[in-house]
Amino acid sequence: MSYVSYSKSNGIAVATIDNPPINALSIGVRRGLMDAIERAQSEDDVEALVIACAGRTFVAGADISEFGKPYEEPSLYKILDALGTSSKPSIAAIHGMALGGGLELALSCTWRIAQSQAQIGQPEVKLGLMPGGYGTQWWLRLAGPQVALDVSTSGNPVSAEQAHEWGVIDYLVSDPAVDLVSAATDFAQDLIRKGALARDLSAIKGPVNNVDPAVFEVYRQKNQKKWRGLVAPQKIVDVLATSCALTFDEGCALEKKAFQECEHSPESMSLRHLFFAEREAGKVPGTDKATPLDIKSVAVIGAGTMGQGIAQACASAGMSVVIVDRTYEALERAIVAIQGNYGTSVARGSMARAKADRAFNLISISSDLVAVSKCDLIVEAVFEDLGVKQSVFRDLDAVAKPHAILATNTSTLDIDLIANVTRRAQRVVGMHFFSPAHVMKLVEVIKGSQTSDEVSATILKVTKALRKIAVFAGNEEGFIGNRILGAYGREADYLLEEGATPWQIDRVLNQFGFPMGLFAMRDMAGLDVIWRIRQEREQKGTRPAYERYSVLADRICEQGRFGQKTGSGYYRYEGRTATPCPEIKALIVQVSADAGIERREISDEAIVQRIMCAMVNEGARIIDSRTAQRAGDIDIVYTNGYGFPSYRGGPMFWAQQTGLQKVYKMVQEYHMLYGDTWRPAQSLAEAARTNQWPACQA
């Protein structure tokens, strides 16, 4: 199959890449490009070469199917070098997106022409990598150090119009009706007439002359907290700073060496694992053959914080939204809060004012449930109480149109118990958003026993429109995320009784990479809320007899210490500033004594090992029960919803990197020490034997 076609007219050759859907730089594309470059160089009747792409985009990156495989020649480096040393100039014609290696292909051309709606960028850092095809050197020389730092370390795309202002794009085609290739050949012909085709961009020194080294150090300090645990952005800054005193070729050699160091880093392996895991998470049995519904209108039941976030997320995706609540006071607070959120986005520059206004104008409010009667999707976001939610769903079932989908934003409750109070159980589904819902990327989607494939396919489509990641979970209490949170929270409580303190455990979790420690997080959420849930579960009598109950959290609540909102919880608070509390330390010691537990010194390493092993073993049990389809789904949930550091790849990937046999052995040892709470999961035992997590359960 030919991935690159070649044609010529009036002295201009055109190489057109056609490798849908994103014209990735596969081996077939690279071979075709090299042939086109060599052919244009050898033909006497060719004065310039235009590189363009068929389909909806310019080259949008590498071929991900080749990740981890031996790299075949010609490499991208050989193509870039061939363009740089060719005696005949080249013009990149950019539409859609030019990203990563695709952008570096364009940057290595002599000239760049782009549709004004196009975007370009260096997203490598999001995979723990850095520009590796001379990208740092081009950006440094064409746009200067500040732009090079921003573009390369953020990984975010920029508009062709902005790139044109920087001098990275040479010519813009503003009219989308104009044929880009024709415009590129006209541009080349005009340059020929002017005798201005040739130029050596690698010799540009202007933007890097007399750069103050403090620019790079200030930038590093500014981003120190955000880059904690990340290798790639630090390497980018190092390369850019050093390259200011180097030639183009010396800078390229430095970049190549740094890229290889990033490529083999644990950080990059973790981020690439998550990249592929996210793609796999969208593969849900039955949805590939179902036709998703077109969701244009959404109703959100409940005007609280969660309802506000869900409404804003839907409106930002272009859906009309009605928020329904019993009181106008709650509705008015919701509208003010949403308006404030949009205002903040505009002030930060993350959203244009016109777009924010369009989204806000899509939101209406009502205190009458009849307002949902014409909506395609209705998302309930009321109090986490089964009786309350069942009552809401009975009422919704009576007023919603027959084909409307009813979704519940429950974080723990049985979907079937909610669906079965309606006459449309096949159209009921769980959508567990995470707070703040307009920001957090994760949605746990829970299928009930009767949820149809059509509904599942529709929710997949909706979450993509919301720019969120859907992970499907089985209908078991806690689903994926909260079930694991319960397991490692239990072990953290036990560690307190055995000798640790809340601030030691939180410090260890912070050092591991969590943005907030477990006990600080509990204080922020409100200990009274967790206390009520804990009491309800105890009343149900569902806790296994072998699992000891830690009373410490109850004792804290009995003293009226509910966290930040009361000024004390596990910590003492001045505003939101937490400080260790001697009274809590004394209470922990007393609870340990009452339980007959002898306290001991517990090392930081022991805390990490025990909490991580609890997460992994519970994750494996979730795979056993098919609550999760695959280990990667668990990693996606934890890195996107629970603060697990993405540069560690998630708890299940952590186990792989640590060694599945080693983790299994540690769990066995805990089983011997602490009983059936630590019974090793079948999937963990199988993973230890085969050195990989079990394949997807259909």
N, C-alpha and C positions, 0 to 999 in steps of 0.2 A: 504494500500500500504506500502511495506517495503522500507524505504529509506536507510537502512544500512544492508548490507549482512555480514555474519560472516562465516569464514572458518578457518581451522587450518591444519598445516602440520609440522612434525618434531619439535614439541614443540613451534611453532610460530603461534599465532592466527592473523588473518587479518580482520579488520573491514573496509569495503569499503562503503563510502558514495556515494549515487547516487541520487542527487536531482538537475537535470539540470534546468537552464543552468549554474549556478555558484555554485552549491552545498551549497546554503545558509543554515544557521543554523535555519531552521524552527523547530517547535515543533516535527514534525515527525522525523527529523534528530536527535534532542536532545534525544528523547526517544530511538531511535535505538542505539545511541552512549552509553547512560547510560547502556542499556541492554548488549552491547558488552563488556564494561569495567567490569561490574559485573560478566559476564559469564567467561571472561578470568581470573579474580581474583579467581573464585570458582573452576575452572577446574584444577585438579592436573597435567594433561599432558601438560599444557601451561606454558611456561617460560617467554614469552614476547608477547606484543601486538603491531602490526603495524596498524596505522591509515592512510588510503589512500583514494583517491577519484577517481571515474570513470569520464569519460568525459574529457573536455578540461582544467580543472583547479582543484586545491585544493579548500578548502572552501574560497570563496572570500568575506565573510561578513555575516551580519545578513539578515534575511528575511524581506525585506522592507514592505511586505504586513502586517506584524505584528506590524509595527510602530503605536504607539498611542493606541494599544489595551492592555487589561490586559495580563500580562505575565504568560504563563502556565509553570508548572513544568514538567520535570526538567529544571531548569535554567542553563545557561552556567556556572554560578558559581559552581553549584553542580557537573557538569561534570569536570571542572578544578580541583576542590578539590578532586574528586574521583581519577583522574589521579595522583595528587600530593601525596595522601596518600596510593595509591596502593602498595602492597609489590612486585608487578611484574612490571618491567620497560616497557616503551612504546616508540615507534619510530614513528615519523610523517614522511610520505613520500610525499614530496611537489613537485607538478608540476604546471605550469601555474602561478596562483597568490594565495598567502596566505595573506589575508587582514583582518584588524580589528579583530573581534572575531575569524575568521578562523586562523589568525596568532597566536592569544593568545591560541587557542587550541593546535597549534603546539609547542608553547613555553612552555606549561604546560607538554608536553611529556618529557621523560627523555633524548631522543636523537632526532636529526633532520637530515634527509637526503633529498637532493633536487637535481633536475635537474639543471644544471648550467644556463640554460636559464630562470629559474623561477624568479619571483619577489615577494618580501614580503613588507608589509608596514602597517602603522597605519593611515588610512585616516579619522578617526573619527573627527578630528579638522575641516575638511571641512564641516561638518554638525553641527558645534558649539558644538561638544562633545569632549571627550578625551578618551584615552584608558580606558576601564572599566573592563577588564577581566585580571587584574594584569599585563597589558602590560608595564606600566611605571616601575614596579619593576623588570621585567625580563630584559628589556633593560638596566636599570641602573646597574644591577649586571653582566650581560653578556658582555656588551660593554662599560660601563662607562658613566659618565654624559654628555659629549659633544655629543656623538652619540645619547644618549637617548633624549636629547633636540632637535637635528636636525630632527630625525625621527618622533618624536611625535608631534612637533609643526608645521612641514611643511605639514604633511599628504602625502608626496610624496613617492612612492614605491622605493625600492632599489633592486639591483640585488642580486641573491643568491650568486654570486661570491664575491660581496662586503661583504655580511653578513657572508660568510665563513671566510673572512679575519678578521672580527670582533670577530669571535668565536660564533656567533649566530646560524649558520648552522654548523653541525659537519662533514658532508661528502657530497661531490659533485659527481654527476653522469654526466660526461662530454659528453658521447656518447648518443645522442638522440634516438638511436636505441635500447639501453639497456632498458629492462623492469624495471620500477622503483620499483614495488612491489617486484619483484625477488631480485633486488639489496638491498632493505630494509631488506628482510628476510635473505639474505646472510650476511648483515651487523650485524643483530641480532645474527645469528649463530656464527659469528666471535667473537662477544663480549662475548657470552656464553663460547666459548672455552677459551677465555682469562680470564674469571671470572671478567669481567669489566662492567657488565650490570648496576649495581646499582650506582647512584650518587644523591646527594641532592643539586640541583642547588640553592635552596632557601637559603642555608647556605653560599653562596659565598659572601664574603665581600671585596675581593681585589680591584675591581674597585671603590668602594665607601669609602675606607679608606682614611682619611686625605685629603678629597676634600676641596679645598678652596671655601668658600661660595661666594667669589667674582665672581666665574665662572657664577653663576646663575644671579647675578645682572648685570654683563656686558652683558650677553645674553639678558636680559630683556631690557636694555637700547638700545642695538643695534637694536632691533625689535620694539621699542616703537611706531614709526610712522606707521609701517605696521600693528600693532595689535590694532590700535585705534578703540575703540568700541567693541573689541572682548574679550569675557570672557575666552573661552576655553584655548587658549595658555598661558594666565596668570596663570590659574589654574594648568596647566601641570608643569610650572616652579615651582610653589609653592610646588606641591606634590614631584617633584624630589629633590628639595632643602631640604625639611624636611625629606624625606625618607633616606637621607644619614646617619642620626643618628638613624634610626629605624630598627627593625627586619623586615624580609620579611612580616610576618603576620600583623604587625603594619602598614607597608607601604601599604599593600593591603586594609586594613580598611580605611586608609586615602584616597586612590585612589577612593574607592567605594563611599565615602561621596562626594568627589569633582565631580565625574561623575554624581551623582544624582543632584547636584546643576547646572551643565551644562545642563543636560537633561531638566530641567524645566525653563531654561533661555529664555528670549525673543529672544536672538541671535540664539539659537538652533532652536526654533520654526520657525524663519524666514528662516534660511538656509535649514531646512527640507522642508519647503513649496516650496522653489525654486528648490530643488532636484526633488520633485514630479511634479512641474510645467514644468520643463525641459522635463521630460518624456512625459507629456501630450502634449507638444508643437509639438512633432513628430507625433502625431495622426491627420492626415489631411484627411478629407473625400475624398474618391475616390482613394487614393494612395495605400490602402491595397490590392486592386484588380488589380492594374496596375503593369506591369513588367518594372522595371527601366532599362535604357540603360547602357551599360558599357562605361564609359568615360575614355579614355586613353590619349587623346590629347586635349589641350586647347590653344586657341588663345586669347590674351588680346590686345584690341585695345586702344592705348593710353599709353605712356611711362612715365606719370606723377607719382606723389607719390602714388596715389591709384592704378594705373596700375601696378606699381612695386610691391606693397604689395600683390595684387591678384596673380600675376605671381609667386612670391616667395612662397605663401601659396600652390599653386597647385604643384609646383615643389617639395616642401618638402613632399607632399603626394604621390610622385612617378609618377606624370603625366608629359608628355613632354609638353613644353610650348613654344610658339612663341609670342614675343611681337612685335606689329606692330605700327609704328608711321611714320609720314610723313618725319621727319628729322632724320638723323643719329646722330646729336648732342644730341637730346633727348634720343635716344636709347643708346648711349654711356654713358650718365649720368645715365640712368636706370641700366645698367649693373654694373657700378662702385658702385652705391648705394646698389644694391642687394648683390654684393660681400662683401661690407662692413658690411651689416647686418649679413651675414653668419659668417664673421670673428668675429663679436661681440659675436654671439651665441657660437662659439667655445671657445673664450676667457673666457666667463662666465662659461663654462662647461655645458651649457644646450643642446649642440649638439656636437656629435663626429665629428672630422675633416673629416673622411671618408664619413660620412653621408652628411655633408655639401657640400663636393666636388661632391658627386653623384647628389645631388639636383641641384647644380649650373650648372652642365654639362647638365642637362635636359632643360635648357633655351637657346633659340636662339632668334635672332632679325631679323627684316626685315622692309624695307620701302615700300614693295610691298604688297598690300592687297591680292593678289593671294596666298600668303603664308598661308592663313587661309583655303584654299580649301579642305584640307584633315582632318581638325580638327573636333572633335566630339562636342565640346562646344566652343562657341565664346562669350567672355565677353567684352562688350563695356564699357570703362571707360574714356570717353572724357568729354569735358566741359558740365556743366549742363545747356544746352540750347536745347529746343525742336527741333528747326530747324536743329541744328547741328547733334543731335542724329538721327533724321529722315533721314538726308542725309547719315549718316554712315550706317544705317540699309538698305537703298535701295541698297547701294553698296555691303553690306555683303550678302544680299539676292541673288544677281547676281552671286557671286563667291563661296558661301558656298555649301557643298554637301547637297543633298535633306533632309537628316535626321538630319543634324546638329541642335543643339539648339542654339538660339540666345538670350543672356541675356544682359540686360541693368543695369548698376550700378547707376541708378537714385535714388535720395533721395526724390524726390517730384513729378516727372512728371507722367502724365497719360500713363500707359503702352499700352493701346489700341491705343492711337494716334501714338505711335511708331510702334506697331505691324502691324497696318493697312496699313503701306506703304510697307509691304512685301507681298509675296504670301504664307507665312507660319505662319499666326498669331497664329495658334495652337501650334507652336514651339517657341514662344517668351515668355519670362518671365522676371520679375524684380529680380535682385540680388543686394540688397543694402548692400554692405560691409561697415564696419566702419574703420576709419583710426587710426593707421596703420593696413592695412588689413592682414598682416602676423602675427599680434599679437592679435588683437581684435577677440573675440570669436563669436560675433553676426553677422548673416546675415538675414536681413528682405527679405523674398521671396514674391514677389507680382505676383499674378495670374491675367492675363488679362481675359477678358470675354470669350476668345476662347482658353486659355492655356489648353492643354490636361492633363489628369491625369498621363499619361506616363511621360510627361515632369516634372510634379510636383514630382512624385516618383523619377525621376532621380536626380533632384536637391536636394532632401532629402538625397539621397545616396552620392552625391558629397560633401555636407556640412559635413556629417559624416566622409568621407574620409579626409576632411580638418581639422577635429577635431574642428568643429565649431557648433554652435547651430543655427538651422533654425527656424525662427518664421514666419509663413505665415500671410500675411496681405492683406486686400482688396485693390482694386485699387481706393483709394481716396487720394486727395492731402495731402502730409505729411505722409501718411501711418499711422503707429502707433507712432513711436518715435518722428518725427519732428512735428506731429500734437499736441502732448502733450507739446513739447518744446515751440511751438507757444503760447499755452494757458498760461503756467506758466511764459513765458517770457513777455507776455502782462501784466500780473498782477504785475510782478516785475517792469515794466516800469511805471505802474500806481502808485505803491508804491513810486517810486522816486518823482513823481509829487506831491504826497500827503504828503511827509515829510521825507522819508528815504533817504539814500545816497547809492551809489554803494558799498562802502566798508562795510557799515553796513549789507546790504543784503548778500554780499559775505561771510562775517564773520559768519552770521547766517547759511548759507548753508554749510559752512565748519564745523561748530560745529554740524550740523545735521548729517554730514558724507560724503557729497560730496567732492571729492578730489580737486575740483576747483569751485570757485564761478561763477555765471552766467555771470557777467560783465567782469571778468578776462578771462573767456572762449571766450566771444565775441571778446575781444581785441586780443587774441591769434589767433582766426580764421581769423580776418581781418574785420573791420567794413565796408569797402567799398564793400566787397562781399555781406554782409547782406543788405546793403543799396540798391544795385542794385536789389536784389531779392524783397525787400520791394517796390521799385518803380514800378517794373513790375507788382506786385500784385495790387497795387493801380490803375495802368492804366487799368487793367482788370476789375476793379470795382466789385470785388467779396466780398469785406468786407461788412458785414451787416451794415445797416444804424444805428443800435442802438449801435454799437461798436465804442467807441471813439478812435481816432487815436492819439497816442503820438508822438509829433514831436521832442522830445529830441534827439533821435539817429540821426535824419536827421541834426539837428543843429550841433552836434558834428562832423559829416562827412563834413559838409559845411566849417568847420574850418580847414579841411585837417588832422584831427585827425583820423587815421584809425587803431589805436591799436599799438601793439608791433612793427610792421615793420616801423612805423613813429615816434616811441618814445613817442607817446601819444594817448590816446583814452579816455576811462572812467577813466584811471589812467595815471600817468606820469611814464615813464620807464627809468631805467638805465640798459641797457642790457635787461634781462628778469625780473628784479626786479621791482615790481609795488609799487607805493606809492600814497596815496590819493592826489588829485589835487584840490587846492582852486578854480582854474578857472572853473572846472566842477561843483563844488558845487554852485558857483555863477550863472552858466548857468542854472542849475536845478531850482534854486530859481526864475530866470527870466522867464523860461518856465512855471512854476507853476503860476506865477503872470499873464502872458499873457493869460493863459487858465482860469483865474478866480478861481483857486483852492487854497483854504486856507490851508497852510501847518500846520502840527501838529506833535506832538511827536508820533512815532510809535514804539511799543515795539517789542523786538525780538520774543516773543511768537506770536504776531499778524502776523509777517512776515511769520513764519513757517506755521501757520494755513492757511493763505490765499493762499500761494503758493501751499501747499499740497492739499488743497481743490480744487484749479484750476486743478491740475494734475488729481485728482481722478474724478472730474465731467467730464472732457474731456475724460478720460479713459472710463467712463461709456457711454458717447456718442459714442465712438468708438465701444463699444459692441452693442449699439443700432443699429448702421449702419452695423454691422457684418464685420467691417473692421478688428476686432480681433475676434477670435473664442471664447475666454474665458479670464477672468480676469488674470489668471496666465500667459498668453502669454504677456500681457502688463508688468507684473512684470519682466519677463525674458528679455524683450527688454530694460527696464530701468536699470536693474542692470548690464547687460552685454554690453550695448551700450552707456549709458548716465551718468555713474558714480553714480547712485543711490546706497547708501550703502547696500550691500547684507545682512548685519546683521539686516536690517530693513525690508527685504523681498520684497521690491518694493512698489510703491504707492498704489496699490489696496489692498495689504496685510496690509500696514500701516493703511488703512481705517478700515479693519476688526479688527485689534488690538486696534485701537482708539475707535471703536464702530461705526458701519454703521449708526445707527440711529442718533448718535451724529454728524457725518460728514454730513449727509443729512440735519439735522437741521441747521448747519452752512452754508451750501450752500443755503438753503432757506433764511436765514438772509441776505446773500450777494445778493441774487436775489432781495430782497426788497430794499436794499441800492443802488445797482448799475444797476438794470434793467436786460434785457434779455440776456446780456452777461453771466449771471449766472443762466439762466434757468436750473433747476435741470433735469438731464438726467433721462429717464424712467427707465433704469437699476439701477440707484442709488436709486430711489424711491422704486423699487421692492426689492433691496437688504436690504434697511432699514426695509421693512415690514417682510421679511423672515429671516433676519439676515445672509444672505449669497449671494454671487454674483450669477447671473443667470447661469444655466448650459450651456455647450457647444452648440453653434448654428450650426447645420449641414448645 
